[in-house]
Amino acid sequence: MQLSPSTPSSRTVLVTGGNRGIGLAISEQLLAQGHRVAVTHRGSGGPAGAFGVTCDVTNPKDVDRAFTAVEEAIGPVEVLVSNAGVTSDALLMRMREDQFHGVVDTNLFGAWRCARRATPAMLRARWGRMIFISSVSATSGTAGQANYAASKSALIGLARSITRELGPRNITANVVSPGWIDTEMTAVLSPSHRTEVIEQVPLGRAGTPEDVAGVVSWLAGEAGAYVSGAVIPVDGGLGMGC
Ligand code: NDP
């Protein structure tokens, strides 16, 4: 594995779920920009050039072990991209406890666990970026996704609280809210549902993982230095007004 030397614009980045989908595109874009990138995965391995570490974000010990491994291999995490996420859709009346709990445990608690574990090193460095991957569902809501929308909207409160708590130490926390992005997560939904959603997108197309990665890269870079507590949609206009 070839790691870039440390320069002021080359940071140590950890992307949770950086092995596929949106997380993979983010990892690849940040690698191409010369950052030292670590990705968490659950057995599949990470992309070439990245430091891969297994981690289930629902397990606090796993999160701690993964951060320690990253610190030893490529240095303390300076940019955390909390991307790992799941869905488990059901209408409210039919949604089981385990479906609600499982989604919130991964999408919200997982993000919080990683943010908490990343904080001491960022405080020591007096520099840090936390980027949480939310969803247009966070603010617009989605029928059949009460668990998912609740977990994703809570990331906004999380990022804004972190901004107030850690902003004075030069640590930013932002939320990126994708709309419909073609990945394995959306591939399980029916083509007719996809068409229905895309018809509502002013830009008239689905998003790509690279569309999301571009905004994350910008937030992670020097140009994003004065942005914190923001919710940045990457949805082709789908969520306008929400
Ligand atoms: P994918 O289903 O393609 O990938 C999900 C990623 O999350 C995988 O890397 C997966 O790891 C990881 N993951 C899931 N559960 C855990 C866990 N418990 N611990 C560690 N890693 C886990 O989804 P996307 O790439 O589409 O989604 C990425 C993020 O973007 C998610 O947070 C999602 O909610 C969000 N998003 C996606 C949208 C879309 O339209 N696709 C729209 C809006 C938001 P593994 O490979 O091991 O399963």
Residues whose N, C-alpha, C, O or C-beta is under 5 A from the ligand:
A	BS01	NDP	G17 G18 N19 R20 G21 I22 G23 H41 R42 C55 D56 V57 T58 N83 A84 G85 V86 T106 I133 S134 S135 V136 P178 G179 W180 I181 T183 E184 M185 T186
